[in-house]
Amino acid sequence: MDVPDRAAPPTPFARAAARAKGAARSAPRVESRPGRARETAARAPRAGASASAQSVLALAVRRLAEETGAARCAAWSCRPDGAPFVAAARFADGRALAPRPAELAALATLRRAARLGARSPAALHALARRHGFAAAAPVERAAEGPATAYLLIGPDASPRAVAALEAASRRIAPRLAVAEASARLDTLDAGLRRLDRLAALGDLVAEIVHEVRNPLVSVKTFLQLLPERLDDPEFRTDFLGIVTDELRRIERLLDVVLGHARPRGAGARDASAELAPAIESVARLVAHRALERGVRFETRIAPDLPAAALPEDALRQIALNLVLNAIDATPAEGAVEVAAEAAGEGVALVVDDQGPGVPPALRERIFEPFFSTRRERPGGLGLAITRRLAEEAGGRVEVSARRGGGTRFRVTLPRAQS
């Protein structure tokens, strides 16, 4: 048996827009006053810098300045693109200059807190003279890991200050590692949400294509028959009615899409649809297709059936998907039977075909998007959408073997509220 040509989009548009973590804004400058230092926090990198990581460094710089009495304290780090920047600074005078890549590379040779005096390598000594620092310490992710930031103090550094610098770097290393890990998780989460939105958009497009194609096929069929049936007033009346209804259905679908909502077939509490008119409409739509394939189409509708609790478009889509699937599965000279009957407190739509049947092991898989039991023809979304529409209305779809061969699809729907 063939699989529908449509699949249920789990989520048409993204259910929720990804929460932007945003780059950290520059901390306000505290202008130099007697007894107070100028404090700055550089703007965080635009592409994923963690505001919490920068907060860790800013707090470390403040505490370091208080513990050592250093006139200049700063934290340097790298943006995601590798560019060095001043993550935080606390200066009694002057301003913090942005580090150069070569200067950060020179600091990378440090394994622990060290003075940046005349006996230091030339690159470190030049760094100290340019920025007014006397000592620096790497902040590492782990004991042997690469430095993620550097703490610097100046213009003087006593042994006690260097020891405080080393203690500060070790103290904030775990906190900085946690902050950076959290930032990476946030970035990953945002990426996953974006992928989810793109997948939902793809599903929505696939559903729109399917929803629009069926009415267009019906209109095309009637237009092909029109020249030879032009003198048949009954045909012209049917033609105008069906084509008008199908074009209006496309209009309603596009209105929903423009309203940024997926075409929901069910869910309205006050929705109501009669089974008999829906089946009769679908029968007229598929009559030519069934005739071309040599398949008989039979209907059986119980009298005085209550309305089903879902919109008319959704009921017609369910019936059309199942009937087209049954016609494609039934060989020439076979029959497709469509019945509407009472089912407890609700109603049921039953579609029987005389095809090869669906093995029990595959009766759940046929509702998967694009799954098909026919190798020569790819599957689609029809059965998947049929199940979604039924379940959104509070109903269910069951598949079983038909007595005498073939497959039976039974859609049970709740009764509409009067």
C-alpha positions in Angstrom: 0.0 0.0 0.0 1.2 3.5 -0.8 1.9 6.1 1.7 0.3 9.5 1.7 2.0 12.3 -0.1 2.2 14.5 3.0 3.6 14.6 6.4 2.6 16.2 9.6 4.8 19.1 10.5 5.5 18.8 14.1 5.8 22.5 14.4 5.2 24.8 11.5 6.8 28.0 12.8 9.0 28.1 15.6 7.1 28.0 18.8 9.3 30.4 20.5 11.9 32.8 19.3 15.5 32.0 20.5 16.4 34.0 23.6 19.3 36.3 22.7 22.1 36.3 25.2 23.5 39.6 23.8 27.0 41.0 24.3 27.7 42.5 27.7 27.4 46.3 27.7 30.2 48.5 28.8 30.2 49.1 32.6 29.8 52.8 33.5 33.0 54.7 34.0 33.6 56.1 37.4 35.5 59.3 36.8 38.7 60.0 38.7 38.1 61.6 42.1 40.3 62.0 45.1 40.7 58.6 46.7 38.8 56.8 43.9 39.9 54.9 40.9 38.6 54.9 37.4 37.0 51.6 36.6 36.1 50.3 33.2 34.8 47.1 31.7 35.4 46.6 28.0 32.4 45.8 25.8 32.1 42.1 25.5 32.7 40.5 22.1 29.7 40.5 19.9 29.8 36.9 18.9 29.1 34.9 22.1 31.2 36.5 24.8 29.7 35.6 28.2 28.5 38.4 30.3 28.9 36.2 33.4 32.6 35.5 32.5 33.2 39.2 32.2 31.6 39.8 35.6 33.9 37.2 37.1 36.9 39.1 35.7 35.6 42.5 36.8 35.1 41.4 40.3 38.6 39.8 40.4 40.1 43.1 39.2 38.3 45.1 41.9 39.3 42.8 44.7 42.9 42.6 43.4 43.1 46.4 43.5 41.8 46.5 47.0 44.1 43.8 48.3 47.3 45.0 46.6 46.7 48.8 46.5 47.9 48.7 42.9 47.1 51.9 40.9 46.6 49.8 37.8 44.7 46.5 37.6 43.4 44.9 34.5 42.1 41.6 33.0 42.8 40.8 29.4 41.1 38.1 27.3 40.3 37.2 23.7 37.1 37.5 21.8 35.7 34.5 20.0 37.4 35.6 16.8 40.8 35.6 18.7 41.2 39.4 19.0 42.5 40.5 22.4 40.6 43.0 24.4 40.4 44.6 27.9 37.8 42.6 29.8 38.0 44.8 32.9 40.2 47.5 34.2 40.7 49.7 37.3 43.1 52.6 36.9 43.8 55.4 39.3 44.9 57.5 36.4 45.2 57.3 32.6 43.2 54.8 30.6 43.5 51.1 29.7 45.0 50.5 26.3 43.8 47.6 24.2 46.4 44.8 24.1 48.1 43.7 20.9 48.1 40.1 19.7 51.8 39.9 20.1 51.5 41.1 23.7 48.9 38.4 24.5 51.2 35.9 22.8 54.0 37.0 25.1 51.8 36.5 28.2 51.0 33.0 27.0 54.5 32.0 27.9 53.7 32.5 31.6 52.8 29.5 33.7 52.2 31.5 36.9 52.3 35.0 38.3 55.6 36.7 37.5 57.2 40.2 37.5 57.5 42.0 34.2 60.8 43.7 34.9 64.0 44.3 32.9 65.0 40.6 33.4 61.9 39.4 31.7 61.9 38.5 28.0 62.0 41.5 25.7 58.3 41.2 24.6 57.1 41.1 28.2 59.3 44.0 29.3 58.0 46.1 26.3 54.4 45.2 27.3 55.1 46.4 30.9 56.5 49.7 29.7 53.7 50.4 27.3 50.8 49.6 29.7 52.4 50.5 33.0 52.2 47.0 34.5 54.7 45.3 36.7 53.4 41.8 37.1 51.0 39.4 35.3 49.4 36.0 36.0 47.5 33.6 33.6 44.0 32.4 34.5 43.8 28.8 33.5 40.8 26.6 32.8 42.6 23.7 34.5 46.0 23.0 36.2 47.7 22.4 32.8 45.1 24.0 30.5 45.7 27.1 28.3 45.0 30.5 29.8 41.6 32.0 29.1 42.5 35.4 30.6 45.4 37.3 32.2 45.4 39.5 35.3 47.9 42.4 35.4 48.9 44.9 38.1 51.2 47.9 38.2 53.0 50.2 38.1 54.8 48.5 41.0 54.6 44.9 42.3 56.0 43.8 45.6 56.4 40.1 46.4 53.3 40.3 48.5 51.4 41.8 45.5 52.7 39.1 43.2 51.5 36.4 45.7 48.1 38.1 45.8 48.0 38.1 42.0 48.8 34.4 41.9 46.1 33.7 44.5 43.5 35.7 42.6 44.2 33.9 39.3 43.8 30.5 41.0 40.7 31.6 42.8 38.8 32.7 39.8 39.9 30.0 37.4 37.1 27.5 38.3 34.5 30.3 38.2 35.7 31.5 34.9 35.6 28.0 33.5 32.0 27.5 34.6 31.0 30.9 33.1 32.6 30.1 29.8 31.1 26.6 29.7 27.7 28.2 30.4 28.3 30.6 27.6 29.1 27.8 25.2 26.0 25.9 26.2 23.9 29.0 25.6 25.4 29.4 22.2 24.8 25.7 21.4 21.2 26.0 22.7 20.6 29.0 20.5 21.9 27.1 17.5 19.7 24.2 18.2 16.7 26.4 18.6 17.5 28.0 15.2 17.8 24.6 13.6 14.5 23.7 15.1 12.9 26.8 13.6 14.3 26.0 10.2 13.1 22.4 10.4 9.6 23.7 11.4 9.6 26.1 8.5 10.5 23.3 6.2 7.7 21.2 7.5 5.3 24.1 7.1 6.3 24.7 3.5 5.8 20.9 2.8 2.3 21.1 4.3 1.4 24.2 2.4 2.5 22.6 -0.8 0.4 19.5 -0.1 -2.6 21.6 1.0 -2.5 23.7 -2.2 -1.7 20.9 -4.6 -4.9 18.8 -3.9 -7.3 21.6 -4.7 -5.3 22.5 -7.8 -5.4 18.9 -9.0 -9.2 19.0 -8.6 -9.4 22.3 -10.5 -7.1 21.0 -13.3 -9.2 17.8 -13.6 -12.4 19.7 -14.1 -10.8 22.1 -16.6 -9.6 19.1 -18.6 -13.1 17.7 -18.7 -14.8 21.0 -19.4 -14.4 21.1 -23.2 -16.2 17.7 -23.7 -18.8 18.4 -21.0 -19.5 22.0 -21.8 -23.0 21.3 -22.9 -23.8 19.3 -19.7 -25.6 21.8 -17.3 -25.2 19.4 -14.4 -21.5 19.2 -14.9 -21.1 22.9 -15.3 -23.0 23.4 -12.0 -20.8 20.9 -10.2 -17.7 22.4 -11.8 -18.5 25.9 -10.6 -19.4 24.8 -7.1 -16.4 22.5 -6.5 -13.8 24.8 -8.1 -15.1 27.8 -6.2 -14.9 25.8 -2.9 -11.4 24.6 -3.6 -10.1 28.1 -4.5 -11.7 29.5 -1.3 -9.9 26.7 0.7 -6.6 27.9 -0.8 -7.5 31.4 0.1 -8.2 30.5 3.7 -4.9 28.6 3.9 -2.9 31.5 2.7 -4.7 33.8 5.1 -3.6 31.6 7.9 0.0 31.5 6.7 0.1 35.3 6.3 -1.2 35.5 9.9 2.0 33.6 11.0 0.2 30.5 12.1 0.2 27.1 10.7 -2.9 25.7 9.1 -4.5 24.1 12.0 -7.2 21.7 11.0 -8.7 21.3 14.4 -8.8 22.5 17.9 -11.6 25.1 17.7 -14.1 24.3 20.4 -17.1 25.4 18.5 -16.0 23.8 15.2 -18.5 21.5 13.5 -18.5 19.5 10.3 -21.0 17.2 8.7 -19.6 13.9 7.4 -22.1 13.4 4.6 -21.4 16.6 2.7 -17.6 16.2 3.2 -17.7 12.6 1.7 -19.9 13.7 -1.2 -17.5 16.5 -2.0 -14.5 14.3 -1.9 -16.3 11.7 -4.0 -16.9 14.3 -6.8 -13.2 15.4 -6.6 -11.8 11.9 -6.9 -14.3 10.5 -9.4 -12.2 11.1 -12.5 -9.0 9.7 -10.8 -10.8 6.6 -9.8 -12.2 6.2 -13.3 -8.8 6.5 -14.8 -7.4 3.8 -12.6 -10.5 1.5 -13.1 -11.4 1.6 -9.5 -15.0 1.7 -8.3 -15.9 4.2 -5.6 -18.7 3.4 -3.2 -20.1 5.3 -0.2 -22.2 4.3 2.7 -23.5 7.0 5.1 -25.6 6.2 8.1 -28.7 8.5 8.6 -29.0 11.1 11.3 -25.3 11.3 12.1 -24.2 14.0 14.5 -21.6 16.5 13.3 -17.9 16.0 14.1 -16.1 18.5 16.3 -13.5 19.8 13.8 -13.6 22.4 10.9 -15.0 21.4 7.6 -11.6 21.9 5.8 -9.9 19.5 8.2 -12.6 16.8 7.8 -12.4 17.1 4.0 -8.6 17.0 4.1 -8.7 13.8 6.2 -11.2 12.2 3.9 -9.4 13.3 0.8 -6.0 12.0 2.0 -7.4 8.6 3.0 -9.5 8.2 -0.3 -6.6 9.2 -2.5 -4.3 6.8 -0.7 -6.9 4.0 -1.0 -7.4 4.6 -4.8 -3.6 4.4 -5.4 -3.4 1.2 -3.4 -6.3 -0.6 -5.1 -5.7 -2.4 -8.3 -7.8 -2.0 -11.4 -11.4 -3.4 -11.1 -11.1 -3.2 -7.4 -13.2 -1.0 -5.1 -12.8 1.7 -2.5 -15.5 2.0 0.1 -16.1 5.0 2.3 -18.5 4.8 5.2 -19.7 7.2 7.9 -21.2 5.8 11.0 -21.9 6.4 14.7 -19.1 5.5 17.1 -20.1 5.6 20.7 -20.4 9.3 21.7 -18.8 10.4 18.4 -18.7 9.5 14.7 -16.4 7.5 12.5 -15.1 7.8 9.0 -14.1 4.4 7.5 -12.1 4.0 4.3 -11.5 0.4 2.9 -9.3 -0.5 0.0 -8.6 -3.7 -1.8 -4.8 -3.3 -2.0 -2.0 -5.6 -0.8 -2.6 -4.5 2.8 -0.2 -3.2 5.4 1.8 -5.7 7.5 1.2 -5.3 11.3 4.9 -4.3 11.8 4.4 -1.3 9.5 1.0 0.0 10.7 2.6 2.6 12.9 5.4 3.5 10.5 3.1 4.5 7.7 2.2 7.6 9.7 5.8 8.8 9.6 6.5 11.6 7.2 7.7 10.4 3.7 7.5 6.7 4.6 6.2 4.4 1.9 5.8 0.7 1.4 6.4 1.2 -2.3 10.0 1.4 -3.4 9.1 2.8 -6.8 7.3 5.8 -5.3 8.5 8.0 -2.4 6.1 8.6 0.5 4.7 11.9 1.5 2.8 13.6 4.3 -0.8 12.6 3.8 -1.2 10.0 6.5 0.9 12.0 8.9 -1.3 15.0 8.5 -4.4 12.9 8.7 -3.3 11.7 12.1 -2.4 15.1 13.3 -5.7 16.7 12.2 -7.6 13.9 13.9 -5.7 14.0 17.1 -5.9 17.8 17.3 -9.7 17.4 17.3 -9.5 14.8 20.1 -9.9 11.8 17.8 -7.7 8.9 16.6 -6.8 7.0 13.5 -6.7 3.2 13.5 -5.3 0.8 10.8 -6.4 -2.8 10.4 -6.6 -5.6 7.9 -9.8 -5.6 5.8 -11.8 -8.8 5.7 -11.2 -10.3 2.3 -7.9 -8.4 1.8 -6.8 -4.8 1.8 -6.6 -2.2 4.5 -9.1 -0.4 6.6 -8.5 3.1 8.0 -10.9 4.2 10.7 -11.0 7.8 12.0 -13.0 8.3 15.1 -13.9 11.9 16.0 -15.8 13.4 18.9 -19.3 14.8 18.5 -19.6 18.5 17.9 -21.1 20.5 20.8 -24.7 21.5 20.0 
